[in-house]
Amino acid sequence: MSKAIPVMIQGTHSDAGKSVITTAFCRIYSQYGYKVAPFKSQNMSLNSYITNDGKEIGRAQGVQAEAARTDATRTDATTDMNPILIKPLSENTSQVVVNGRPLQNMKAGDYRQDFYEQGLSVIENCYRRLSAEYDRVVIEGAGSPAEINLNDRELVNMRVAKIAEAPVILVGDIDRGGVFASLVGTLQLLSEEERDRVVGVIINKFRGDVSLLQSGLDWFEKYTGKPVLGVIPFLPNLNIDAEDSVILESYSNRKGEENLIDVAVIQYPKISNFTDADPFSVEEDCNIRYVKYSHQLGNPDIVILPGSKNTIEDLQYLKKTGIAKKIQQLAKHGKKIIGICGGYQMLGELVSDPEAVEGEKRKEKGLTLLPITTVLSQEKTTVRSKGKLKLHNMFFHVEGYEIHMGNTNLTSGGFSPLINKPNNEWDGCINNNETVIGSYFHGLFHNDTFRWFLLNQTRLEKGLQPIDNRPSFNQIREEAYDKIADHVRKHVDMEKVEMLVTGFKGEFL
């Protein structure tokens, strides 16, 4: 049985750029003609991805699997690529998803104490299957490998590198400052065996003249004995799904007064799958912004209520901040209000949680913009879906994926289901004026023809001419994988990487 050649990307801290560099390596190796798989043993994220067989993994690994596809090779995301997904429910409790299915809700201490051996076994089995099936495995770590208070029972950094017998490339983010201190400090806090596993470092997110950095690079290599494999300039507007909502704190694509469709996305505390709104960012006539407080909402043309890991908690947040009342006022004035998954549930009359799915038994009145009620349940729906959506007497084939723990039902007539699914099933709801829309379909706006129609209809309502030849988001995202691969290949010595990676296992191409 063949065994894949692995390489592991670790970082000095979270958000150093591990996910993006892993994505780039997946595309580069696939362009070389290898069959490539990404792997992240344990991921903590509320942004998830549904595999073809209806199971749930971290969104980053789904994106990396997409990047690994080319005409010559094909990689479909599987749960082996992310065997453990941790979805935070509260400050101390998370839902633990194992092999694509919810296992149980656990506190951090219990997870560390009681789950470790089981998790280690799951990770080893998943990696062995990948290694037997693929030519290359690009492994992503999490946080820092030098968390000395956690390293005796960690499941995602050097222990995984040891399982995979993988060389490690350490990534530092120079944009935050102190990159040499963080790289050197990380190396010094590793054990000798772990330090020997690091074959080189990459400095990420550089801005400016790299020649001014050369003296520091020379010093680093002399001091540590580790080569600098590349300095990657900062690359904005990647058009690739982000993993963590922390990016939303600085996210905006305001383009000027000539762009007249204002899209406001509600950023409640437990926002999930916020990447649903990403396709609006490539539309030249759209301003997309994330709103946390009522005074920020203003008078947008489209309001999007995205998914939520804790629907009732986030619904209460909307009421407490005054956002709920403002959304209701906007709906009265005919503005488009669109809810996805948890946001869809909030648009209804009532959300109840009789089984304490979100931590306690309770119920909460919704925004009463759609005649629906939702009952949360322990059974989790994870499935890829498709159907025919009707809007303004136009029909659109749409595809998406569903991730929800609950069932939603219509409570009165006069309102229509939004999407007719196969086998006489339906999804979502739309009001009589077709201005308030709700659906369980994540990825709804990724359907280009539907999004284009929605935006052009909004322009007509504003007295503006429709725009022809709008961009295809899916095509832009595919081009982004090539763009990132080209960028990394240009600024990283991939020949040296290849020598170190293959030589680490005693193999040569």
N, C-alpha and C positions, 0 to 999 in steps of 0.2 A: 504494500500500500504506500503510495507516494506521500510525501510530507511537505507541506508548504514552507516557503522561506518567509519568515516573519520580520517585521520591523515595528517597533513601538514608539509612538510619539507621546512624550510626557511634557509637562510644563512646570515652570517655577511656581505657578499659581493659577487659579481659575481665570478664564478669559484671556489666556496668553496667546490663543490662536490655535490650540491643538486640533479642534474640530475642522477648521478650515484647511490646515496643513494636511491632516489625515485625508480630507476630501480630495485635495490636490494630488496626493500620492496615489490614491485609488485611481484617479483618472490617468495619471502619468503611466502607471504600471499597465493599465488596460490598453493604453495607446501603444505600449511596447508589445502587446499581444498576449499578455498573461491573463489568466482567469483570476480575478481579484475579489477578495472579501474584506470588508471592514469588520472590526471586532471591538466592542467595548463591554467588558464583563459586567459592569454595574453603572447604571446611569441614573442621575437624579434630575428629573425634569417633568414639567407639566405639559410639555410639547411632545406629543407622541405621534406614532406612525402605525398604520394598519397594514400588515403583510397580506399577501394574496390569499392566504388561508384564514384571514380574519383574526389575527392575533396582534398584540400590542407590543411595540418596542419604542425606544427613544427615537425621536424624529431625526436626530443627527445621523443615526446609523441607516435609516431609510434613505436619507439624502446621499450618504456616502455610497450606498449600494447603487443608487441611480448614477452617481458619478463613475462607478466602475463599469458601467455598460458602454459598449461600443458596438459597431457593426460586426466586429470579429468575435467579441466575447459578450456574454450576457450574465449579469448578476441580479437576481431577485432577492429582495430583503427577506430574511428569515429570522426567527427568534434566536437561532444560534449566534447571530451577530450582536445581540444584546440580551443575554439570558436573564438579567435582573434589571428591572426598571423600578425606581422608587419615586412615587408621586406624593409630594407633601400634602397633608390634609390640614395640619396645624403646625405650631412651632415645634412640637415634640413628637408628632405622630404622622406616619406616612402609610399609604397603601403600597404594599410590596407585590409587584407583578413578576412572576417567575415563569419562564418559558412562554410568555405571551398571555398568561392568565392571572387574574388576581389571586394571590395566596391568602393574605390576611393584612389587617391594619396592625402596625407595630410601632411601639415607641423606640426611639433611637437606641437607648440602652439595651432593650430586649433584643433588638435586631443584632446588635454587636455581640451580645452574650450568647443568645440562643440560636441564631440563624447562621452563624459563621461557618460551621462545618458543612451544613447542608448547602450553603451558597458556594463554598469552595468546590464541592463535588459537582454541582450543576455547571459551574464555570469550566472545570476541567473537561467534562463530557462534551460540552458545546464546542470548546476550542478544538478538541481532537477531531470532531466531525468536520469542522471547517478545514482543518489542516489536511485532512485526507482528501477533501474534495477540490481544493483550490491550489493554484500555483503560488500565490502570494497572499498573505494576510497582513493588513495594515491595522495595527492595534492602537487604540486611543486610551490614554490614562485619564485621570480625573483629579482636579485640584493640584496638589503638590505631592511628590513622592517623599518629601521630607517632613511630613506631619508626625513628629516623633511620639506624640501622645496617642496616635491611632495605629501606628505601623505594625504593632504586634498582631493585629487582627484585620488588616486591610485586605480588600478584595479587588483592587482596581489598578494598582500601580506595579511596584516591583515584584510582588508575589505573582502577578499575572505574567510579567516578563519572564520570571523563572519557569512557570508552567510551560510557556511557549518557547522557552530557550531563545528569547528574542533580544537582539541588540536594541538599545534605547537611544533615541535622539531627544535631547532636552531643549525645549523652546522657552525663550525669554522674551518678554514684551518691553521693548525699549521706550514705547510711547508713554508708559507710566513712570519712567525714570528709574534709576538705580538698577539697570539691567545687569551690570557686571557683579554688583553685590548680591543680587538674587540668584544669579547663576552659580557664582562661587559658593555662596552660603548653602545652596541646595546640594551641591556636590560634597561639601564638607560634612553635611549632616547625614549623608548616606553611609552605609557600611562599606567596607573595602570591596566586598563582593559586588554590591550594588553599583558602586562607583566604577568598577571595571566593566560593568555592563553598558555604561554610557559611552557610545563611540564618537559622539560629537554633539555640538549645539547649533541651534539656529536662532538668530536674533530677528525678531518679528516686529512689524509695524514701524519701520524706520522712516523718518522724515528728514530730508536734507541731503547734504553732500557726504557720501559714504567715506570719502577720503579723509574727512575730519575724524572719523571713527577708527582709522587704521591703527593708530598707536595703542588704542585700547584693545583692539583685537589681537595685536602682537603680544601685548602684556598678558592677556587672558590665556592665550595658547601656551606661553612660556610658564606661567604660574600654575596652570592646571594640567598641562599635558594633553588637553583635549582640543581637537581642531574645531574651528568655527566653519561650519559647512555652508553657511550662507547668511547674508543680511537681506531680509525681504522688505522692500519698501511698502509703506502703508498703501493699501488698495481699497478705495471707497466704493460704495454702491455695488456690492457683490451680487445682489439679486439671488442669494441662496438663503434658504430658511435658517433663521437664527434658532439657537437651542434654548436660551434663557431669556426670560422677560426683562432681565436687568438692562438689556440693550434698549428697551423702550424709554428709559429715562432720558436718553439723548436722541431718540429717533424722531425725525421729521423730514418731510420732503417738500416743504413749502417752496414753490417755484416762482412766485410773483403774482401780481394782480391780474395778469392775463389768463391765469389758470383759475377757472371760475367754478369748479365743482369742489365743494368743501366736504371732505369725508372725515367724520369724527368717530374714533373708535374708543369705546369706554374701557378704561384700564382699571378694573376693580382689583382688589388684593389677590384673589385666587384665579386670575385670568389664566386660561389654558388655550393651547393651539391658536395663539395670537397671529400666527403666520397666515391664517385665513384671509387677512386683509392685505397681505403683501402684493397681490396683483394690481391693486390700485396705484402702487408706487411707481409703476412703469408707464402710467397714463399721463401724458403731458398736460392734460387739462384738469388734473386732480391734485388737490392738496390733501394729504393724509396726515392726521395728527392724533395723538393719544391723550385722552382726557381723564384726569383723576378727580377733578373738583368741579362743582357746578358753574363757577364763574368762568371756567375755561371753555364751556360748551358752546356758547354763542348761538349762532343761527346757521348751523350747517345744512347742506342739502341732503346728506345721507348720514344717518347715525347707525353704527354697527355695535351690537352687543355680542361680543365673542363668547367662546366657551368659558366655563368656570368649573373648577374642581369642587367648589362648595357653593352650590347655587343659592341656597337660602342665606348663607352668610354674605355673599356678594349682593344679593337682593336687598338685604338690610343695609348694606353699605350705600347702595343707591338712594335709599330713603333718607338715611342719616345725613348724607352730603347734599341733599336737595337735587341730585341729578335726576331722580325718578320723576319729580314734578316737572322738571324742564323737558324731559323726554315726552311726557304726556302732553305738554303744551305744544311742543313741536309737532306731535302727531295730529293734534287738532287743526294745525295750520297746513296740513297736507305734506309735511316733510316725510321722506322715506325713512322708516325705522325697520332695521333688519336684525333679527336675532338668530344666532347660530348655536345649536346645542343648548348649553346652560342659558345663553342669552334668549333663546327661543322659549325655554321654560319660564323665564322671568316675564315675558310679554303676556302671559296668560293670567287667569283669575286667581289661581292658587297653586302653590307648590307644597306638598306635604311629605314628611319623612317618618312614616310610622315605624320603620325598622331601624332608625338611628344610623342610617347609612353615612351621614355626614357628622356623626358624633353624638347626637342626641335626638330624641323624638320631638318633633315640632312641626309647625306648619306656618306658612307666610303668604299673605295676600300678594298677588303679583301686580303688574302694572295695568292689568285689565284692558289691554289693547287688542288681545285676541281671545276668542271664546274657547279656551282650552284649560284643562287642569292636568297637573303632573303629579304622579305618585312615585317617589324614589323607591328603589328596591335593591336588594343585595346582588341580584343577577345583573351582570354587566354585558351590554351589547357592544361587540366589536366586529364590524363587518364593512367590507367595501360595498357600496351601493350605487345604483344607477336608476334612471327613470326619465320621464318626460315632464318638464316643467312648463306651466302655462302662465304667461304674463302679457296682459294687453292683447289677448287673442293671438299671441304668437307662441309657438311651441319650440322648446329647446331640449335637446338631449343633454342631460347633465350626469356627471359622475362625481362621487365623493366617498367619504368614509365616515362611519358612525362610531362614536365612543360615548356611551352614556349608561347611567345606572338609574333607569326609571322609564315609565310609560306615560305617554301624553295622549289625551283623548279630547275630541271636540265636545262642547257642552251645549251648543245650540246650532240652529240652521242659519242659512244666509251667508255663511263663510265657507270658503272652499279649501280643500286640501291643496297644497302647493305642487307636489310632485306625485305623479302616478308611477308606482314602481311595478316591476313584474309580479305576476301571480296575484293581481288584484289588490296589492298592498299600496299604501299611500304614506307620504311623509309631509310634515309641515302644515302650515295654514297661512292664508292670505285674506286680508279684509276686503270688504266690498269695493273700496276705492283703490285697492291694489297699491296701497302706500305702506302698510304694515305687513311685514313678511317674517315668517319664522320657519326654521328647518333644522333637522338634525344633521344635515349634510355638511361636514367639514370639507373644505376645498370647493365650496359652491362657486366662489368668484374666480377660481382657477379655470372654470369653463369659459373660454374666451368669448364665444358667441353670445352667451348670456350676459357676461359682464359688459361687452360692447353695447348691447341693446339697452341694458340698464342705464349706462352712462349717457348714451345718445338720447334716450327718452327723457332723462333729467335735463339735458341741454334744451330739448324742445320745450319743456315746461318752463324753462327760464328765458325763452325767446331767443335761443341760440341755434345755430345750424349744427346738425350732426357732424361728426368727424368720421371720415372714411379711413380705411387702412390703419386701424389701431393695431398696436403691437400684440403679438402672441406671447403671453407670459411664459408658457411652457417652452416655447422656442428660445426665449431670452434666458431662461434658467439653464437650458441645455448648453447654450453658448457660454454661460457663466462658468460651467465646469471646465470648458476648454480654456477660458480666459484665466482662471485661477491656476490651472495646470501650467499654462505657458508662463505665467508670472513667476511661479515657484521654480520652474525649470530654468528660467533665465537668471535667477538670483541665488540658486542653490547649486552646489557642485554635485549634480546627480551621479556623475561617474565615480566620484569619491564615495558618495553614499552607497552606490552599488557595490563597490569594492569592499567597504566596511561591512555591509549587511551580509553579502554572500560569504565573505571571508570569516565573519564571526561564527558561521556554522561549518567552516572548512570546506565550503563549496564555491565553485566558480562557474560562471556562465560560459 
